[in-house]
Amino acid sequence: MNNTDTQLYQTRRITVRLAILSLGLLILSLNACSNEAIYQSIQQNGLRACEEIPIAQQASCRAQYQKDYATYKRERDSLEEK
């Protein structure tokens, strides 16, 4: 291998590593977004279900679905640490 081939090989190797790193970061960020989307969907479905029960019970039902994702995640993470 001459010097030009070695440089080309090293450049390709660095490019492949950067592509793999970028793909990994993308997957991690998509996972976080999808977790939040799933949580929001569950919350919305729960709120819709609250509308189908007797009016006297609706307020307490809706209260169960008022926690935002950041609060939920913080609480879940603290439980996982224990």
Secondary structure, 3 states (H helix, E strand, C coil): CCHHHHHHHHHHHHHHHHHHHHHHHHHHHHHHHHHHHHHHHHHHHHHHHHCCCCHHHHHHHHHCCCCCHHHHHHHHHHHHHC
